[in-house]
Amino acid sequence: MTLVANWRRVLRHAWSVRLMLLAALLSGAEIALPLLQGVLPVPPLTFAALSGLTTAAALIARFIAQDTVGEE
């Protein structure tokens, strides 16, 4: 397994990477939600659903050509 030649550019500009980071943040929020039960009026499954949708969007974005992440 080897990195793509322009991995730094991909890391900075690819929507799939951005969406995966957002999914990770939402997963963390889902874990922290029980600690904030009285503070945030958010239904328990909301963060799980948002995380799943974001992960699905990241998968789709991975296969879409992005001009800012072109081959060097």
C-alpha positions in Angstrom: 0.0 0.0 0.0 1.4 3.4 -1.0 0.2 6.9 -0.7 -1.0 8.8 -3.8 1.6 11.2 -5.1 -0.4 14.3 -4.1 -1.6 13.2 -0.7 -1.0 16.5 0.9 -3.2 18.2 -1.6 -5.9 15.5 -1.2 -5.8 15.9 2.6 -6.3 19.7 2.3 -8.9 19.9 -0.5 -10.8 16.6 -0.9 -14.5 16.7 0.2 -14.4 13.1 1.2 -11.7 13.9 3.8 -13.7 16.8 5.1 -16.8 14.8 5.4 -15.0 11.9 7.1 -13.7 14.4 9.7 -17.2 15.8 10.2 -18.5 12.2 10.7 -15.8 11.6 13.3 -16.8 14.8 15.1 -20.5 13.8 15.0 -19.6 10.3 16.4 -17.7 12.0 19.2 -20.7 14.2 19.9 -22.9 11.1 20.0 -20.7 9.6 22.7 -20.6 12.9 24.7 -24.4 13.4 24.4 -25.3 11.4 27.5 -23.0 13.7 29.5 -24.9 16.7 28.3 -28.4 15.2 28.6 -29.9 18.2 30.3 -28.0 20.9 28.4 -28.7 20.0 24.8 -32.3 19.4 23.7 -31.2 16.9 21.0 -33.0 13.5 20.4 -30.6 10.6 21.1 -30.4 9.3 17.5 -29.9 12.6 15.8 -26.1 12.6 16.0 -26.0 8.9 14.9 -28.2 9.7 11.9 -26.1 12.7 11.0 -22.9 10.7 11.3 -24.3 8.0 9.1 -25.4 10.4 6.4 -22.1 12.2 6.5 -20.2 9.0 6.1 -22.4 8.0 3.2 -21.8 11.4 1.6 -18.0 11.0 2.1 -18.2 7.6 0.3 -20.0 9.2 -2.6 -17.6 12.2 -2.7 -14.7 9.9 -2.9 -15.7 8.8 -6.4 -16.5 12.3 -7.7 -13.8 14.1 -9.6 -12.7 17.2 -7.7 -10.8 19.8 -9.8 -8.9 21.2 -6.8 -7.4 17.7 -6.1 -6.3 16.9 -9.6 -3.2 14.8 -10.4 0.1 16.6 -10.2 
